[in-house]
Amino acid sequence: QVQLVESGGGLVQPGGSLRLSCAASGSFFSIGGMGWYRQVPGKERELVATITPNEFTNYADSVKGRFTISRDDAKNTVYLQMNSLKPEDTAAYYCNMGIRRYFSAVNEYTYWGQGTQVTVSS
């Protein structure tokens, strides 16, 4: 049983900052890649940022230079630091992780957090 629990969303003014956290709990062997996605009603979910186990990162062009993804493997946690927030950043944000549940497992499986709402408005 694996669960990803997100926190840190909320209401913030344009230009403000917010830090999202996502922690994995349960029984698993290892975690591979981690990422953040976002989705607004009526639109497809889009990639925001990803980070590999050796901490290579990539970002959507729309957030590059403003958002920073990081991970703390000791805490099984991925973070998203969001600075200079804009109204167009408003969305439900979802974390995901590639998790190998057992030592004998061949493949990783993708797990998703429950989503946390970020609203940027004055």
Secondary structure as UniProt FT lines:
FT   STRAND          2..7
FT   STRAND          10..12
FT   TURN            14..15
FT   STRAND          18..26
FT   STRAND          30..39
FT   TURN            41..42
FT   STRAND          46..51
FT   TURN            53..54
FT   STRAND          57..59
FT   TURN            61..66
FT   STRAND          67..72
FT   HELIX           73..75
FT   STRAND          77..82
FT   HELIX           87..89
FT   STRAND          91..100
FT   TURN            103..104
FT   STRAND          109..112
FT   STRAND          116..120
//
